[in-house]
Amino acid sequence: MQHQRISKRYNIQFGFYAFFCVLFMVLSIQFPGLNASFQAFVVEASAPFLQAVKKPSEWVDSFEESVTGHVSVYEENKILKDELSHKQRLVRDLSILENENRNLRQLLNAVKKAEGKPLTSRVISDKKSAFSHTLIAHIGDVDDVEKGQVVINEKGLIGRVLEVFDKTARILLITDFTSRIPVKILEGNVRGIVRGTNSYNLELVFTEDEDVTLKEGMLVVTTGIDGLFPQGLPVGVIQSVGKLIYIKPDVDFSELDFVTIQRQPMEGVL
């Protein structure tokens, strides 16, 4: 309601000043000798009108500058966000490459300690289920890979080659239920057999000395007595001791990117 009254008052003032302007122009034309005092009066009287007419233009200019400024800030902010996102991607990619490089160096050190002629391959498929634990490596018959060869990484024992195709090989993991590995516990030199459980843990199912005291954290390695696995490969550590003895593998089977196959001839197979 108040806004309507102000608008009405402004319209009256506008009409009043417009009338005086028109009157001044008519008088100036009809009476060129009109005295200066009257002209000054008309000019001063019309000044508020001229100011009122000028005001909306100033508001428009100010609004345009404000909008332009906001658009400029928005565009600059978008550019900065794009640059930040690009740098974050570069940092992430660099971190991935550094991690792969570190894993490959560790793998190289592990290979130097093992026997035979090693060959490193990338894992291209990971197939784990309630019935089997295997993976597919991008390496095969063309690389002289044979069934039964040992597979490791920088942490320790992974498994053995189960099937060989032209350019790929299927590897049976030590966590598979059918896997059996002769091992020894370093503390006390106790020997036993470790089998897979189709989970990420292993089970110690036999020891030659049933009276030995086993403790969590004891190290487990291969014995090599079966002629299938080299002696001393890291298998894991004892995780829990009870009616059943569980071993946590040294290898993280949830994050296998590279594996190394020992290509020495094997007399036995799985």
Residue, then its C-alpha position, 0 to 999 in steps of 0.5 A: m500500500q505504501h509502495q503504491r502511495i510513493s509511486k503515485r506521488y512520484n507520478i504527480q511530481f514527474g507530471f509537474y516537472a514535465f509540464f514546467c519543462v514544456l512550458f519553458m520551451v514554449l515560452s522560450i520560443q514565443f518570447p525570446g527575450l524572456n528574462a534570465s531570472f525566470q529561466a533560472f527559476v525554471v531550470e532550478a525547478s526542473a533539476p529534481f526532475l532531471q535527477a529523477v530521470k537520470k537515477p534509473s540509468e545510474w541504477v541500471d549501470s550499477f546493476e550491470e557492473s555488479v552482474t559483470g563482476h559476479v560473472s567474472v568471479y564465477e568464471e575465475n572460480k570455475i577456472l581455479k576449480d578445474e586447475l585444482s581438479h587437474k592437479q589432484r588427478l596428477v597427484r593421484d596418478l603419481s601416487i599410483l605409479e610410485n606404489e607400482n614402482r615400489n611393489l616392483r622393486q620389492l618383487l625384484n628383491a624377492v625374486k633375487k632370493a628365489e631359485g630359477k628364472p623368474l618372470t613377472s606378470r600383471v594380474i588380469s582377473d581375480k576369481k575367488s568364490a566359496f569353492s575356489h581361489t584362483l587368478i589369471a595372469h597375463i603370461g602363458d605358454v609363449d613365455d615357457v610357463e609350465k603347470g606346477q611352477v611356483v608363484i610369488n610376489e614381494k611379500g611371499l608365497i602366492g600359489r602354483v600354476l594350475e593351467v597354462f594357455d597360449k598367453t595366460a595362465r591360471i594360478l591356484l592360490i595357497t588360500d584355495f581349499t585344495s592347497r596343501i603346503p609343507v611348512k615349519i614354524l621358525e621358533g622351535n623349528v616345528r614342522g606341519i602342513v598348512r591348507g587353504t580355507n577358501s578365505y583369506n586365512l590358512e589352517l595348520v592341520f598337522t604338526e609333528d610335535e603335538d606338545v609344542t606351544l604355539k603362539e600368535g605372531m610365530l613365523v611360518v615358511t615353506t620347508g621344501i621337503d616336497g620338492l614342489f616349493p623352494q625352502g624358506l619362502p614366507v607363508g604367514v604368521i600364526q594369527s590364533v591358537g585354539k582347537l584350530i590354528y589359523i595363519k594369516p598369509d603374508v601376501d594380501f590377496s585382496e590387492l594383487d597387481f603383479v606376480t612372479i613365476q619361477r620357471q625352474p623345471m618341476e618334477g611334481v604338479l598339483 
